[in-house]
Amino acid sequence: MQPNIKATNIELTDETKDYIQQKVNMLEKFLGKIQILNVNFEVELTTHHHLKGQIYRAEMNLEVPGELLRVEKTEKNLFKAIDKVKDHMAVVIKKYKDKKSQKVQGSEF
């Protein structure tokens, strides 16, 4: 799965790109046979004037047939934000699969 990676207000380094790619690839095991139409991943430095330091935002949009799965997280550390997005997206994918399998089971009766 090849994500479209966008960075806002920060420089997108090779290290960050590789880290995002690695985390997105980890999600493939949860997807199974679900067709992926599009994957967008955005990282952003939200503001420069927080009293407690910089706040990073990571967002992932996963387009699957009939639905858009979206997760957004903010953290003081960019890599923690990326990790949280990956972890929460795994939960969202599982819920989507459960919902989809219930529709199939319900229509058989």
Summary of the structure (lengths in Angstrom):
residues: 109
radius of gyration: 15.7
end to end distance: 35.4
largest distance: 58.4
contacts: 303
relative contact order: 0.17
helix: 44%
strand: 31%
